[in-house]
Each structure stands twice: as structure tokens, then as C-alpha cells.
Amino acid sequence: MSARKPSAAEMTALLAFHAIVSGAFIVAYLTGDEDTYGMHVFSGYAVLIAIGLRVAAGALAPAGSPLRLPRPSVAAVAAWLRRLVTGDAKARAERSPLTAWMAAALLIGVGIAAATGAVADFFVKVEHLHKEIGEASLFLILAHIALVFALHGLKRIPSGVASRCTAWLSNLSNRVIP
């Protein structure tokens, strides 16, 4: 997780990447039939190129840059969840380590969907696999959107409500008879 504030150029690059990938993915998803196959192929290659450039930029980005490739960590998620359940207000306000897992899953899932589409241009037998991975990628994207909204909502919970939930959970665990 980055401790410094992202520069305007870094934010522009990230927002442009999101816009290109999401727009091209939507076009590719909606144009997968025979009549609009040219648009489907073009937008699929646009997704593939954007993800390739993002991976290259992420591999070259210095530590602390928001452009750096995500570094998912089970320990970081477990520690964040422990802090969240115990009522740490900072845990609700800071960036969740779940975003690194989601970013990695999206880069891999959508990247494989685009790559299998490129392979399917040369090997027709891969088309069915490409279609199935593309469908799975849509659900991955919907999960990403749900996670973004959930984490944003978590930041908006008033601290009084959060402390009452934490107190209720701790009282509940005290009632357990060993």
C-alpha cells in the first residue's frame, strides 16, 4: 500500500487505464456475435494491449507508486479484518488490502480472456474457452464493482454505529460457554 499521495500523472494513467479497459471490455462483451465481429476483435486487442502496458508500467514502477503491480498478502488482509472487527476506526478509513487481491484477479482474469481471444484468432478450437473465460470475467468485474461500493460504504459508517457493532460482537463472544 502506498504511503504517499499519488501524483497527477499517476492518477491520470490509472484513470485512463480503467477507462480504456472498461470501455473496450464492454464493447468486446456486447459485440461478440457474427455481425459485429470486427468491433469485437478490435476492442479485445485494445484490452490486451492496455493490460500489457499496465503490467509493464507496474513492473517498472518504484516502490510506493500506485502504478506498481498489486502485492496481495493474506497476512495483511487478516490483520486488517482483525482491526476492522475490533472497531479500529483507522482500518475503516485506510485503503483495504482486499483491493490488491481484486486488482490481481482482474488483471489475470481479464488478461486471460483477452489473450485467449487473440489465440482464438489463429486456433478456432480456443473460441469456446475464450467465451467461457469472458463470461467469468464479467462476474469478476461485477465483484470488483461490489467491493468498491462496499469499501466506500464502510468508510461512511458513523463511528458510533461501528463501535456499537463491535461492542455487540464482543458481548456475543463473551456469552459462549467453553
Long-range contacts (C-beta under 8 A, 24 or more apart in sequence): 1-76, 1-94, 1-95, 1-97, 1-100, 2-64, 2-65, 2-66, 2-68, 2-95, 3-64, 4-64, 6-65, 6-66, 10-65, 10-66, 10-67, 11-66, 13-57, 13-67, 14-66, 14-67, 17-50, 17-53, 17-54, 20-46, 20-47, 20-50, 21-47, 21-50, 21-51, 21-54, 21-110, 22-141, 24-50, 25-110, 25-137, 25-141, 28-114, 28-117, 28-134, 29-134, 29-138, 32-131, 32-134, 41-117, 41-121, 44-114, 44-117, 44-118, 45-114, 45-118, 47-110, 47-113, 47-114, 48-111, 48-114, 48-115, 48-117, 48-118, 51-107, 51-110, 51-111, 51-114, 54-107, 55-107, 55-111, 69-104, 69-107, 70-99, 70-100, 70-101, 70-103, 70-104, 70-107, 71-100, 72-97, 72-100, 72-101, 72-104, 73-97, 73-100, 76-100, 77-101, 84-154, 85-166, 85-169, 86-166, 87-162, 87-163, 87-165, 87-166, 87-167, 89-159, 89-162, 92-154, 92-155, 92-157, 92-162, 93-155, 96-151, 96-154, 98-147, 98-151, 99-147, 99-151, 102-143, 102-144, 102-147, 105-140, 106-140, 106-141, 106-144, 109-133, 109-136, 109-137, 109-140, 110-137, 110-140, 110-141, 112-137, 113-137
